[in-house]
């Protein structure tokens, strides 16, 4: 906080009774030079604080920008190649809800036909052979295992400590008599056994299904107790998994999972259908059951994502370039940080307007910020080896260096859209790059990180040290002024005392002379 002139109250302050002098006024004027020095140092400190605040503001803006657009994950990141995918899929047919198609950068335009979906992928599984609860009424999920009575009157055998162990795929899972059915299911599903356990109260049956769809049959056994047999889950009843099977463009396709990649698409199956089957070039079945997938280019989403990134980036560059170029006019040179005394004579609006001018040029010529802007500008000029192109080839250039938009990205939207629709993979190469050859966003991210970790860190540390030294100096200057103030008051007090004595002596002499007349 800015310091105003401070003169400590003193019971001795008054108009000199003997001298007739305005003691307070004289002392304050004598100390004015001290106060001017303090005010000058205070103004210098305020400028340091303004610089610190501005650098912290830039740091926060860059941090938010990197977290939003340059993180490895997140819905707004620009570092994932899929952001630049411009292929969209349109599904038609009465069974179109049986399939979900997600396009990728490798998707080609055209049309494919999905005929019969014969089966969905299913993991190795085992289900209770009949109702497991006594009377077939079913168990509550909150029922404790130790309290369960099964069909035929049996119960789970727990050891003396109320524990039992089941073994699935060589993974031992401990259950206790105080566990509920829900607890047990959660333990199994969170374990490394690679299975999913479920209980259907209506059917009164337990089920175990392998998470590795289409994989080999798994093994189950009781290590202690008889829990699995009580649940009706026996190794002899385990069924091997089955793959998904369907026809695409008249050819059979099999998959161990219900989500799989096919010719640049990610296909997810939801249910079986009765579409056509092509055998030996002969098609059988109902054409109306087939699903038609039309793939076309539409760069709208990608363009909008890129425009949002550019707007946020330009906001940072505009701020940086404005700060390093900003300067006061000759008429504004006298606008300095205000003292508290000066602020007390101004309205809030006047203070705001004054300080807006006083802040101008505080980071003019800042070498760290200028270096950051130059390095980011250079990142746009360089080509990306994997693409054999530079950002300018897809419509991204920098502004006029002398026109105030030097480091900002100027977008030719038509050129960008055409590049995305012609070859989205090359656009992804330019922005995000590949693991072995990173795109220009990685260069920008590295430049920003280096600036914040090195140049700006040093700048903020130096500013913090300078502000601390300024505060120490101002404290010493104030102490010196207080000492001078005390000294002056004592000198004036001594003068008043001397004058008072002289006046008393004079009065006595006058009285004596009067008596002798």
Buried (B, 14 or more C-beta within 10 A) or exposed (E): EBBBBBBEEBEEEEEBEBBEBEBBEBBBEEBEEBBEBBBEBBBBBBBBBBBBEBBEEBBEBBEEBBEBBBBEEEEBBBBBBBBBBBBBBEBEBEBBEBBBBBBBBEBEEEEBBBBBBBBBBBBBBBBBEEBBBBEEEBBEEEBBBBEBBBBEEBBBEBEEEEBBBBBBBEBEBEBBBEBBBEBBBEBBEEBEBBBBBEBEEEBBBBBBBBEBBBBEBBEBBBEBBBBBBBBBBBEEEBEBBBBBBBBBEBEBBBBBBBBBEBBBBBBEBEEBBBBBBBEEEEEEBEEEBBBEBBBBBBBEBBBEBBEBBBEBBBEBBBBBBEBBBBEBEEEEEEBBBBBBBBBEEEEEEEBEEBBEBBBBBBBBEBEBBBBBBEBBBBBBEEBBBBBEBBBBBBBBBBBEEEEEBBBBBBBBEEBBBBBBBEBBBBBBBBBBBBEEEBBBBBBBBBBBEBBBEEBBEEBBEEBEEBBEEBBEBBEEBBEEBBEBBEEBBEEBBEBBEEBBEEEEEEEEEEEEEEEEE
